[in-house]
Amino acid sequence: MSTAARDSESSRKIAFVTGASRGIGKAIAIELAQAGFDVAITARTVHEGESREHSSTLKRSDTTPLPGSLDSTASQIEAAGRRCLTVPADLLDHPSLVSAADAVLAQWGHIDVLINNGRYIGPGHMDLILDTPIRVLRDHLEANALAPIVLVKAIVPQMVKRKHGTVINITSTVAYEDPPEPAGKGGWGLGYGFSKGALHRIAGVLAAEMREVGVRAYNIQPGFIATERIAQDMGAFGFDASTGAPATVIGKVVRWLLESPDAAKLNGTTIQGQELCSELGLLPGWSLAPAPR
């Protein structure tokens, strides 16, 4: 590779997004492509129509395909005129995450932005503590808290070397609020809550450790978002997708954090995604304010 080609490659903006086959991750990946990023995307679902267990409860099985895939996300990234690298991985298979990160670094040379959006999908999310096996609780922790750390350790060192980079973790109110009702009746299970609680602590610690080397870290709390899985799966547990905000809201907030000079003062903090998007008018036509009568 010529010096000019290496310089051109090093100047490209590169993002790595987990859980990018659908929902918030897909919206973030597409928004970043529209912002000029080449985007590496990872998830388990590579092709449309793949089946795997996604029931939220151990009481029954659900392997009906969910809408979305890495293929469909990649096509929209490329339609925006950017490169896409598809690197399938499983949050419960930590070596697969390291291999995915290594593949991106080998092919593209660097990663500027790590978006830890993916999370555990499977039984136990909506089960009571006494009904949830320890192994299932462990899976939540492995996927929701430890998998992001695996990627931080695989990706952040080259950010430190380049003195530039951003880590964004998609957190949740379940990390710091108690459910209004038991799981299955409008609340959520311990596995989701305590694993997101562990994830929630990462950004602040990372920001403190990296403050002097040019690497930032944020939490984004997305609020209730109308994702494909919410629409298909969660009505039975008391969640109405029609009341959720579009996933694009969080894509716009991520873009703002990466582009706005005002984002620096929020380093290490938790951003309330819907509130920020509404306050700054980041998504034209959408607002938290009630529609005028």
C-alpha angles and dihedrals in degrees: 000000000000122000090250091052092049091049090050092049093048091052094057117105111237128192130186115204126187124205089026100148093089146343123024094352092054092048092050093048093051093045091051090050089053088050091057102266126136103225133213111200131196137184137121098260108079101163132034114264099027113151128220137143113286104153111135092215136058088221094080143010128242120182098155109135118264120219115261140047142187087258093060094044091049091052091055092047090052091045086060088059098254134117120257127199115195113208111171116209141157122232089218091054102066096183088058089058092052090048091050093051092045091051092054093047091047093051102035102024100227146022120221099182133033116194112194098197105132119098142177113293115190147067119337097047091103102027130108120253094250091050097048119089117228090240090061092049087050090053090055091053093045093052103034103037112013098041091059089051090051089056093044089055092046097046111024097066091069089048089055090049091051092041090229137090148103134225118197121188120196103222131175141222087248086074091071109011131072120237116260091223137010120284110284094027100070099301134083139242130263094249092064095040102047095040091051087047089058091047090049092063096055102075097054094048092045092049091052092050095045101039094106096046102055100256119127131197131195141175118221116200103202101190119211109340126187099235126167092254093050089053094047103036115019106059088086089060097052101269118128112204092199089071094055129100120246116268089237087075090072092044088057092049092051090050091050092052090053097044109031121087086213091067093075093075090056094058110137095014137109115254117207096225103202093042093051093046091050095044094051096037092235095157111048112227095019127096141150089230114103113259112258116257 
